Amino acid sequence: MNRKKTGSTMLTFTIAAALATGCSNSEKTGQESNVSLSEGDSKPVELVIHSDSGDSVESFDERFGNAIRSKFPNYTITYIKTGKGTSKSELFAANQPIDMNFDSIGYFMNSMVKNDLQYDMSELIKKENIDLNQLDPVAVNGMKQLSGGGLWGIPVTNLNVVLFYNKDLFDKFGVPYPKDGLTWDEATELSKQLTRNENGQQIVGLYGETGHVLRTNQYSLGTVDPKTLKATFSTNELWNKLFEAIYVKPASNAGYKEFMMNVRSGNLPTKDNFVKDRNLAMYVGLTSTVFTSASAMEGMNWDIATLPVFKDMPGTGSQPYPVYFSVTKTSKNKEAAIKVIKYLVSEEFQLAISKKGEVPVLTSDTVKKAFAQGSPFKDKNWSAVFAHKPAAIPLKSPYDGTPENEVKALLPKVVLGETDMNTALRTIDENSNKKIEAEQTK
């Protein structure tokens, strides 16, 4: 890893500003923790935390920072958001240490491994008596697989995919609400019943957020083979099956295609069609959708059901999409950093985030039952979030995100009949492979 000794005055100023913001005093949460403090925890330590997630300082403090500072008052917690002048490579150039990192599994390879910051925390975990058996096993195993048997990160929060539906549209057209355990075929039939023109407004039945479907698909398909670094869409027939079930069949009638052409300029629907325009009856998306769009959804009559399942995989939901906290290879404060992570997976912290609506990684029934109970949406069918067995997380490559834009560009053409599925899948692979090869030469 190249860490240059010099940095420009502007770079130094940018980092200094980020540090000043990250160190700002925040209100304490007031929560008590079941993680005991030893004498060593009272020593003043600064922990610098970085992420490629794009989380603002305010978001970090709300999610993690305030609680960490409350628990460890002698620790100075500094969060640096990635951006111009504060990427990991720029921080290294300015000799700015990074003690901890948090990122989703989708960002982890580029955030940690590409920068040679990964560190096997197995001994630290053993020393702190962190019981990994109490955490979501799929999330833990996903990182173990990526780490070659070690553990480069510990899951702290999770995301998975559910079916949101607009109850008013179902009521208007006399269509029964989707039930937990429904199949994709059943969801398709509902979509056809709900796709209609009502007083000049075209309504469509079902859309699955493309990026989320790719990253968390139920067949545990990787978009890029981690060994060959080639896209997998034309070489694994399950992609064809998945796209047909989730995109082609629900959009098979003329009204859906008219919506795509007249409302979406030839594209598939979006989350906004469900949340804002309310001309989409069912939306398949991350559990966080309601909380990132809270103001819009407070005035909407909606609920959730489990993610539709494939008949050959009954009871299998989406892959989890965990956020992992890591101690970096270069940290000089590894013991302090692992104590923070131990606290973040404690029952008390997990209970607190679960009440807010962040999917916990602790498998405790008490923690799961508390999900979203501190939010304005506590009466929704939140048991659907945990009802299915999660699909396994496939081994990741640094280029898993590369095919996403290709898929988003070509899927609408398949749905509209402008190209066939096999041609589209070959084109996705060809275009993705060219981009991956170009990335490798940089």
KOLNUVO-140209 format. One record per residue (C-alpha): residue in one letter; x, y, z; chain; residue number from 0. Coordinates in steps of 0.05 Angstrom, whole numbers, plus 32768, in hexadecimal, padded with zeros to 4 digits. Layout:
# KOLNUVO-140209
SITE   res      u      v      w   chain     n
SITE     A      X      Y      Z       A   NUM
...
This chain:
# KOLNUVO-140209
SITE   res      u      v      w   chain     n
SITE     M   8000   8000   8000       A     0
SITE     N   801D   8043   7FEB       A     1
SITE     R   801A   8076   8022       A     2
SITE     K   803E   80B4   800C       A     3
SITE     K   805F   80E1   8040       A     4
SITE     T   8047   8122   8021       A     5
SITE     G   8002   8140   8019       A     6
SITE     S   7FEC   8182   7FFE       A     7
SITE     T   7FD8   81BB   802C       A     8
SITE     M   7F90   81B5   8013       A     9
SITE     L   7F8F   816A   8022       A    10
SITE     T   7FA8   8177   8068       A    11
SITE     F   7F73   81AD   8072       A    12
SITE     T   7F3C   817F   8058       A    13
SITE     I   7F50   8147   8088       A    14
SITE     A   7F56   8178   80C2       A    15
SITE     A   7F10   8191   80B4       A    16
SITE     A   7EF6   8149   80B1       A    17
SITE     L   7F17   8139   80F3       A    18
SITE     A   7EFB   8177   8114       A    19
SITE     T   7EB5   8165   80FD       A    20
SITE     G   7EBC   811C   8110       A    21
SITE     C   7ED2   812D   8157       A    22
SITE     S   7E98   815A   8165       A    23
SITE     N   7E76   814D   81A8       A    24
SITE     S   7E35   8129   81A0       A    25
SITE     E   7DFC   811C   81D0       A    26
SITE     K   7E05   80DB   81F5       A    27
SITE     T   7DD1   80A5   81EC       A    28
SITE     G   7DCB   8097   8236       A    29
SITE     Q   7DC8   804C   822A       A    30
SITE     E   7DEC   801D   8259       A    31
SITE     S   7E13   7FE4   823B       A    32
SITE     N   7E1D   7F9D   8252       A    33
SITE     V   7E65   7FA1   8239       A    34
SITE     S   7E91   7FA7   8276       A    35
SITE     L   7EC8   7FDB   8277       A    36
SITE     S   7F0D   7FC8   828F       A    37
SITE     E   7F41   7FF6   82AC       A    38
SITE     G   7F62   7FFB   8268       A    39
SITE     D   7F23   8019   8249       A    40
SITE     S   7F2B   8058   8272       A    41
SITE     K   7F6B   806B   824E       A    42
SITE     P   7F62   80A3   821C       A    43
SITE     V   7F64   8088   81D5       A    44
SITE     E   7F53   80A7   8192       A    45
SITE     L   7F32   8079   8160       A    46
SITE     V   7F2C   8091   8119       A    47
SITE     I   7EF4   8070   80F3       A    48
SITE     H   7EED   8073   80A7       A    49
SITE     S   7EB8   8059   8077       A    50
SITE     D   7EAC   805A   802C       A    51
SITE     S   7E61   8057   8039       A    52
SITE     G   7E57   80A2   8031       A    53
SITE     D   7E35   80A6   8076       A    54
SITE     S   7E36   80EE   808F       A    55
SITE     V   7E53   8100   80D2       A    56
SITE     E   7E0C   810B   80EB       A    57
SITE     S   7DF7   80C6   80D3       A    58
SITE     F   7E34   80A4   80F2       A    59
SITE     D   7E27   80C7   8134       A    60
SITE     E   7DDE   80B3   8134       A    61
SITE     R   7DEC   806B   8122       A    62
SITE     F   7E2C   805D   8148       A    63
SITE     G   7E55   8098   8160       A    64
SITE     N   7E29   80B3   8197       A    65
SITE     A   7E21   806F   81B7       A    66
SITE     I   7E6C   805F   81B2       A    67
SITE     R   7E7F   80A2   81D2       A    68
SITE     S   7E4C   8096   820A       A    69
SITE     K   7E69   8052   8219       A    70
SITE     F   7EB2   8065   8213       A    71
SITE     P   7EB6   80AE   822C       A    72
SITE     N   7F03   80AC   822C       A    73
SITE     Y   7F05   8097   81E3       A    74
SITE     T   7F08   80CE   81AF       A    75
SITE     I   7EDF   80B4   8175       A    76
SITE     T   7EEF   80D5   8133       A    77
SITE     Y   7EC8   80C4   80F4       A    78
SITE     I   7EE2   80D7   80B0       A    79
SITE     K   7EB1   80D2   8077       A    80
SITE     T   7ECF   80C0   8034       A    81
SITE     G   7ECF   80F8   8001       A    82
SITE     K   7EFD   8127   7FDB       A    83
SITE     G   7F3D   812A   8004       A    84
SITE     T   7F26   80F4   8035       A    85
SITE     S   7F2A   80B3   800E       A    86
SITE     K   7F55   807E   802E       A    87
SITE     S   7F8D   8089   7FFC       A    88
SITE     E   7F8D   80D4   800A       A    89
SITE     L   7F8D   80C8   8055       A    90
SITE     F   7FC8   8099   804F       A    91
SITE     A   7FED   80CE   8026       A    92
SITE     A   7FE4   80FF   805F       A    93
SITE     N   7FF9   80CB   8093       A    94
SITE     Q   7FB4   80CB   80B3       A    95
SITE     P   7FAA   8089   80D8       A    96
SITE     I   7F69   8061   80D3       A    97
SITE     D   7F58   8033   810E       A    98
SITE     M   7F15   8019   80F9       A    99
SITE     N   7EE9   8013   80BC       A   100
SITE     F   7EA0   8004   80B0       A   101
SITE     D   7E83   7FF2   806D       A   102
SITE     S   7E4E   7FC4   804F       A   103
SITE     I   7E64   7F82   8031       A   104
SITE     G   7E5C   7FA1   7FEC       A   105
SITE     Y   7E90   7FD7   7FFA       A   106
SITE     F   7EBF   7FAD   8025       A   107
SITE     M   7EEF   7F94   7FEF       A   108
SITE     N   7EFC   7FD8   7FD2       A   109
SITE     S   7EFC   7FFC   8015       A   110
SITE     M   7F28   7FCC   803D       A   111
SITE     V   7F4A   7F98   8012       A   112
SITE     K   7F5C   7FC5   7FD8       A   113
SITE     N   7F7E   7FF3   800B       A   114
SITE     D   7FA1   7FB9   802F       A   115
SITE     L   7F80   7FCB   8071       A   116
SITE     Q   7F60   7F87   8080       A   117
SITE     Y   7F74   7F67   80C1       A   118
SITE     D   7F61   7F24   80DE       A   119
SITE     M   7F3F   7F35   8120       A   120
SITE     S   7F39   7EED   8138       A   121
SITE     E   7F69   7EF4   8172       A   122
SITE     L   7F4A   7F36   8187       A   123
SITE     I   7F05   7F16   8185       A   124
SITE     K   7F1E   7EDC   81B0       A   125
SITE     K   7F40   7F0B   81E1       A   126
SITE     E   7F00   7F34   81EA       A   127
SITE     N   7ED3   7EF6   81EE       A   128
SITE     I   7EA6   7F0D   81B6       A   129
SITE     D   7E74   7ED6   81A9       A   130
SITE     L   7E6B   7ED3   815D       A   131
SITE     N   7E37   7E9C   8166       A   132
SITE     Q   7E05   7ED0   817D       A   133
SITE     L   7E0B   7EF6   813B       A   134
SITE     D   7DE9   7EE9   80F8       A   135
SITE     P   7E10   7EAC   80E0       A   136
SITE     V   7E07   7EBD   8096       A   137
SITE     A   7E25   7F03   80A1       A   138
SITE     V   7E5F   7EE6   80C9       A   139
SITE     N   7E6D   7EAE   8097       A   140
SITE     G   7E6B   7EDF   805D       A   141
SITE     M   7EA5   7F05   807C       A   142
SITE     K   7ECA   7EC5   8090       A   143
SITE     Q   7EC6   7EAE   8048       A   144
SITE     L   7EE1   7EF1   8030       A   145
SITE     S   7F18   7EEE   8064       A   146
SITE     G   7F30   7EA9   8052       A   147
SITE     G   7F1A   7E8C   8094       A   148
SITE     G   7F2F   7EC6   80C0       A   149
SITE     L   7F03   7F02   80CF       A   150
SITE     W   7F11   7F47   80B2       A   151
SITE     G   7ED0   7F64   80CB       A   152
SITE     I   7E97   7F59   80FC       A   153
SITE     P   7E4F   7F66   80E6       A   154
SITE     V   7E2D   7F9D   810F       A   155
SITE     T   7DEE   7FAE   80E7       A   156
SITE     N   7DCA   7F8B   80AF       A   157
SITE     L   7D9C   7F97   8074       A   158
SITE     N   7D6E   7F67   8050       A   159
SITE     V   7D38   7F6C   801C       A   160
SITE     V   7CEC   7F6A   8025       A   161
SITE     L   7CAD   7F79   7FFE       A   162
SITE     F   7C8D   7FBD   800B       A   163
SITE     Y   7C45   7FC7   7FF3       A   164
SITE     N   7C15   8001   7FED       A   165
SITE     K   7BD5   7FEB   8011       A   166
SITE     D   7BAC   8023   7FF1       A   167
SITE     L   7BB9   8009   7FAB       A   168
SITE     F   7BA7   7FC2   7FC0       A   169
SITE     D   7B67   7FDB   7FE1       A   170
SITE     K   7B54   8006   7FA5       A   171
SITE     F   7B58   7FCB   7F75       A   172
SITE     G   7B3D   7F96   7FA6       A   173
SITE     V   7B7D   7F6D   7FA4       A   174
SITE     P   7B90   7F45   7FE2       A   175
SITE     Y   7BD0   7F5A   8005       A   176
SITE     P   7C0F   7F31   7FFB       A   177
SITE     K   7C1A   7EFD   8032       A   178
SITE     D   7C5B   7EE8   8052       A   179
SITE     G   7C79   7EAD   802D       A   180
SITE     L   7C5D   7EC0   7FE8       A   181
SITE     T   7C84   7EA8   7FAB       A   182
SITE     W   7C9D   7ED2   7F71       A   183
SITE     D   7C66   7EB2   7F46       A   184
SITE     E   7C32   7ECA   7F77       A   185
SITE     A   7C51   7F0F   7F79       A   186
SITE     T   7C4E   7F10   7F2D       A   187
SITE     E   7C04   7F00   7F2D       A   188
SITE     L   7BF8   7F39   7F5F       A   189
SITE     S   7C21   7F67   7F33       A   190
SITE     K   7BF6   7F57   7EF6       A   191
SITE     Q   7BB6   7F65   7F1E       A   192
SITE     L   7BD1   7FA8   7F36       A   193
SITE     T   7BEE   7FC0   7EF4       A   194
SITE     R   7BB6   7FEA   7ED6       A   195
SITE     N   7BA3   8030   7EBF       A   196
SITE     E   7B79   8054   7EF2       A   197
SITE     N   7B5A   8096   7EDB       A   198
SITE     G   7B94   80A4   7EAD       A   199
SITE     Q   7BCA   8090   7EE0       A   200
SITE     Q   7BF1   8051   7ECF       A   201
SITE     I   7BFE   8025   7F0C       A   202
SITE     V   7C30   7FEC   7F0B       A   203
SITE     G   7C33   7FB1   7F3A       A   204
SITE     L   7C7A   7F9C   7F4D       A   205
SITE     Y   7CC2   7FB3   7F48       A   206
SITE     G   7D00   7F98   7F6A       A   207
SITE     E   7D39   7FCA   7F75       A   208
SITE     T   7D6D   7FB2   7F44       A   209
SITE     G   7DAB   7FC0   7F6C       A   210
SITE     H   7D8F   7FA0   7FAB       A   211
SITE     V   7D78   7F62   7F84       A   212
SITE     L   7DBE   7F5A   7F66       A   213
SITE     R   7DE3   7F61   7FA8       A   214
SITE     T   7DB4   7F38   7FD3       A   215
SITE     N   7D97   7F06   7FA2       A   216
SITE     Q   7D78   7EC7   7FBF       A   217
SITE     Y   7DA1   7E98   7F93       A   218
SITE     S   7DE2   7EB2   7FB3       A   219
SITE     L   7DFD   7EC3   7F6E       A   220
SITE     G   7E3C   7EED   7F6A       A   221
SITE     T   7E3C   7F21   7F32       A   222
SITE     V   7E86   7F16   7F25       A   223
SITE     D   7EAD   7ED5   7F2D       A   224
SITE     P   7EE2   7EE4   7F63       A   225
SITE     K   7F14   7EB4   7F42       A   226
SITE     T   7F0E   7EC7   7EF9       A   227
SITE     L   7EF6   7F0F   7F05       A   228
SITE     K   7EC3   7F05   7ECE       A   229
SITE     A   7E79   7F17   7ED1       A   230
SITE     T   7E4B   7EDB   7EDB       A   231
SITE     F   7E08   7EEF   7EBA       A   232
SITE     S   7E0D   7EC6   7E7A       A   233
SITE     T   7E30   7E8A   7E9B       A   234
SITE     N   7DFE   7E7D   7ED3       A   235
SITE     E   7DB8   7E6D   7EBD       A   236
SITE     L   7D9B   7E82   7F00       A   237
SITE     W   7DA4   7ECB   7EEE       A   238
SITE     N   7D73   7EC0   7EB4       A   239
SITE     K   7D42   7E9E   7EE3       A   240
SITE     L   7D48   7ED6   7F17       A   241
SITE     F   7D3F   7F0F   7EE5       A   242
SITE     E   7D04   7EED   7EC4       A   243
SITE     A   7CE0   7EE3   7F07       A   244
SITE     I   7CED   7F27   7F24       A   245
SITE     Y   7CEC   7F55   7EE7       A   246
SITE     V   7CD1   7F36   7EA7       A   247
SITE     K   7C93   7F10   7EBF       A   248
SITE     P   7C77   7F46   7EED       A   249
SITE     A   7C7D   7F78   7EB3       A   250
SITE     S   7C60   7F4B   7E7D       A   251
SITE     N   7C20   7F72   7E70       A   252
SITE     A   7C19   7FAF   7E44       A   253
SITE     G   7C08   7FDF   7E7D       A   254
SITE     Y   7C4B   7FD3   7E9F       A   255
SITE     K   7C71   7FE0   7E5E       A   256
SITE     E   7C48   801F   7E52       A   257
SITE     F   7C5C   8037   7E97       A   258
SITE     M   7CA5   802B   7E87       A   259
SITE     M   7CA1   8051   7E45       A   260
SITE     N   7C73   808A   7E59       A   261
SITE     V   7C85   8095   7EA3       A   262
SITE     R   7CCC   807B   7EA8       A   263
SITE     S   7CE7   808B   7E62       A   264
SITE     G   7CF6   8043   7E53       A   265
SITE     N   7D10   8030   7E98       A   266
SITE     L   7CF8   8004   7ED0       A   267
SITE     P   7CD3   8024   7F0B       A   268
SITE     T   7CF9   803E   7F48       A   269
SITE     K   7CF0   8044   7F92       A   270
SITE     D   7CD3   808A   7F88       A   271
SITE     N   7C99   806C   7F61       A   272
SITE     F   7C86   8047   7FA1       A   273
SITE     V   7C98   807B   7FD6       A   274
SITE     K   7C88   80BD   7FB4       A   275
SITE     D   7C5E   80B4   7F75       A   276
SITE     R   7C38   8078   7F91       A   277
SITE     N   7C2C   8059   7F4D       A   278
SITE     L   7C52   8019   7F5F       A   279
SITE     A   7C2B   7FE8   7F8A       A   280
SITE     M   7C64   7FBB   7FA2       A   281
SITE     Y   7CAE   7FCC   7FAC       A   282
SITE     V   7CE5   7F9A   7FBC       A   283
SITE     G   7D1B   7FBE   7FE2       A   284
SITE     L   7D47   7FC3   801F       A   285
SITE     T   7D28   7FC5   8064       A   286
SITE     S   7D48   800A   806C       A   287
SITE     T   7D1A   8027   8036       A   288
SITE     V   7CE6   803D   8068       A   289
SITE     F   7D18   8061   8094       A   290
SITE     T   7D3D   8084   805C       A   291
SITE     S   7CFA   809B   8040       A   292
SITE     A   7CD7   80A4   8083       A   293
SITE     S   7CB4   80E7   8076       A   294
SITE     A   7C95   80CE   8036       A   295
SITE     M   7C80   808B   8052       A   296
SITE     E   7C60   80A8   8091       A   297
SITE     G   7C27   80C2   8066       A   298
SITE     M   7C1F   8080   8040       A   299
SITE     N   7BF4   8043   804F       A   300
SITE     W   7C27   800B   8047       A   301
SITE     D   7C41   7FCB   8065       A   302
SITE     I   7C74   7F95   8056       A   303
SITE     A   7C76   7F4A   8047       A   304
SITE     T   7CAF   7F1A   8040       A   305
SITE     L   7CD9   7F1C   8001       A   306
SITE     P   7CB7   7EEE   7FCE       A   307
SITE     V   7CDA   7EAA   7FC9       A   308
SITE     F   7CEC   7E7C   7F90       A   309
SITE     K   7CC7   7E39   7F90       A   310
SITE     D   7D08   7E13   7F8F       A   311
SITE     M   7D22   7E3A   7FCC       A   312
SITE     P   7CE6   7E3F   7FFC       A   313
SITE     G   7CF3   7E68   8039       A   314
SITE     T   7D33   7E87   801E       A   315
SITE     G   7D37   7ED3   8021       A   316
SITE     S   7D6A   7F04   800A       A   317
SITE     Q   7DB3   7F02   801C       A   318
SITE     P   7DC2   7F2F   8057       A   319
SITE     Y   7DE8   7F6E   8046       A   320
SITE     P   7E11   7F7A   8085       A   321
SITE     V   7E39   7FB6   809B       A   322
SITE     Y   7E7B   7F9F   80B9       A   323
SITE     F   7EA7   7FC3   80EA       A   324
SITE     S   7EF1   7FB4   80E5       A   325
SITE     V   7F32   7FC1   8109       A   326
SITE     T   7F66   7FD6   80D5       A   327
SITE     K   7FA9   7FB7   80CB       A   328
SITE     T   7FCC   7FF9   80D8       A   329
SITE     S   7FA7   800D   8119       A   330
SITE     K   7FD2   8017   8157       A   331
SITE     N   7F93   8013   8181       A   332
SITE     K   7F79   7FCE   816F       A   333
SITE     E   7F66   7FBB   81B7       A   334
SITE     A   7F3C   7FFA   81BF       A   335
SITE     A   7F1C   7FF1   817B       A   336
SITE     I   7F06   7FA9   8188       A   337
SITE     K   7EE6   7FC0   81CA       A   338
SITE     V   7EBC   7FF0   81A2       A   339
SITE     I   7EA7   7FBA   8172       A   340
SITE     K   7E96   7F8C   81AC       A   341
SITE     Y   7E68   7FC2   81C6       A   342
SITE     L   7E47   7FCB   8182       A   343
SITE     V   7E33   7F81   8181       A   344
SITE     S   7E1C   7F81   81C9       A   345
SITE     E   7DD2   7F73   81D7       A   346
SITE     E   7DC7   7FB9   81F1       A   347
SITE     F   7DE1   7FDD   81B3       A   348
SITE     Q   7DBF   7FAB   8184       A   349
SITE     L   7D7D   7FB4   81A9       A   350
SITE     A   7D84   8000   81A2       A   351
SITE     I   7D90   7FFE   8157       A   352
SITE     S   7D5A   7FCA   814C       A   353
SITE     K   7D26   7FF7   816D       A   354
SITE     K   7D3A   802F   813C       A   355
SITE     G   7D31   8001   8100       A   356
SITE     E   7D78   7FEA   80F0       A   357
SITE     V   7D7A   7F9F   80E5       A   358
SITE     P   7DA3   7F82   811E       A   359
SITE     V   7DD7   7F4B   8116       A   360
SITE     L   7DCA   7F2E   815B       A   361
SITE     T   7D9D   7EF1   8154       A   362
SITE     S   7D7A   7EFD   8197       A   363
SITE     D   7D2E   7EF8   8191       A   364
SITE     T   7D28   7F34   81C1       A   365
SITE     V   7D51   7F5F   8192       A   366
SITE     K   7D2B   7F48   8154       A   367
SITE     K   7CE7   7F54   8173       A   368
SITE     A   7CFB   7F9B   8184       A   369
SITE     F   7D07   7FAC   813B       A   370
SITE     A   7CEB   7FF1   8129       A   371
SITE     Q   7CC3   7FF5   816A       A   372
SITE     G   7CE1   8039   8178       A   373
SITE     S   7CCE   8053   8134       A   374
SITE     P   7C8D   8072   811A       A   375
SITE     F   7C81   8031   80F4       A   376
SITE     K   7C80   8000   812E       A   377
SITE     D   7C3E   7FE0   8119       A   378
SITE     K   7C56   7FC5   80D6       A   379
SITE     N   7C62   7F7B   80C7       A   380
SITE     W   7CAB   7F7D   80DD       A   381
SITE     S   7CAD   7F33   80EA       A   382
SITE     A   7CB4   7F2C   809F       A   383
SITE     V   7CFB   7F48   80A5       A   384
SITE     F   7D12   7F0A   80CA       A   385
SITE     A   7CE2   7ED5   80B0       A   386
SITE     H   7D0C   7EB6   8078       A   387
SITE     K   7D4E   7E92   807D       A   388
SITE     P   7D83   7EC0   805F       A   389
SITE     A   7DA6   7EAA   801F       A   390
SITE     A   7DF0   7E9F   8023       A   391
SITE     I   7E20   7ED7   8011       A   392
SITE     P   7E4C   7EC3   7FD5       A   393
SITE     L   7E97   7ED1   7FD4       A   394
SITE     K   7EA1   7F19   7FBF       A   395
SITE     S   7ED0   7F37   7F8C       A   396
SITE     P   7EE9   7F7F   7F89       A   397
SITE     Y   7EBE   7F89   7F4A       A   398
SITE     D   7E7A   7F70   7F60       A   399
SITE     G   7E5B   7FB4   7F54       A   400
SITE     T   7E75   7FBC   7F0D       A   401
SITE     P   7E3C   7F97   7EE9       A   402
SITE     E   7E05   7FBD   7F0D       A   403
SITE     N   7DFE   7FF6   7EDC       A   404
SITE     E   7E00   7FC6   7EA2       A   405
SITE     V   7DC7   7F9E   7EC0       A   406
SITE     K   7D9F   7FDE   7ECD       A   407
SITE     A   7DA9   7FF4   7E85       A   408
SITE     L   7D96   7FB2   7E64       A   409
SITE     L   7D5E   7F95   7E90       A   410
SITE     P   7D2B   7FC9   7E79       A   411
SITE     K   7D3B   7FB7   7E30       A   412
SITE     V   7D2C   7F6E   7E40       A   413
SITE     V   7CEB   7F7F   7E63       A   414
SITE     L   7CD5   7FAB   7E29       A   415
SITE     G   7CE7   7F74   7DF6       A   416
SITE     E   7D1E   7F9D   7DD5       A   417
SITE     T   7D50   7F65   7DE0       A   418
SITE     D   7D4D   7F1E   7DF9       A   419
SITE     M   7D67   7F07   7E3C       A   420
SITE     N   7DA2   7EDD   7E23       A   421
SITE     T   7DBC   7F16   7DF8       A   422
SITE     A   7DB5   7F46   7E32       A   423
SITE     L   7DDA   7F18   7E62       A   424
SITE     R   7E14   7F0F   7E30       A   425
SITE     T   7E17   7F5A   7E26       A   426
SITE     I   7E18   7F67   7E72       A   427
SITE     D   7E53   7F37   7E78       A   428
SITE     E   7E79   7F54   7E3D       A   429
SITE     N   7E72   7F9C   7E53       A   430
SITE     S   7E80   7F8C   7E9C       A   431
SITE     N   7EBE   7F64   7E8B       A   432
SITE     K   7EDA   7F9D   7E62       A   433
SITE     K   7ED0   7FCC   7E9D       A   434
SITE     I   7EF0   7F9B   7ECE       A   435
SITE     E   7F2D   7F92   7EA1       A   436
SITE     A   7F34   7FDE   7E9C       A   437
SITE     E   7F30   7FE4   7EE8       A   438
SITE     Q   7F66   7FB0   7EF0       A   439
SITE     T   7F97   7FD8   7EC6       A   440
SITE     K   7F8F   8017   7EEF       A   441
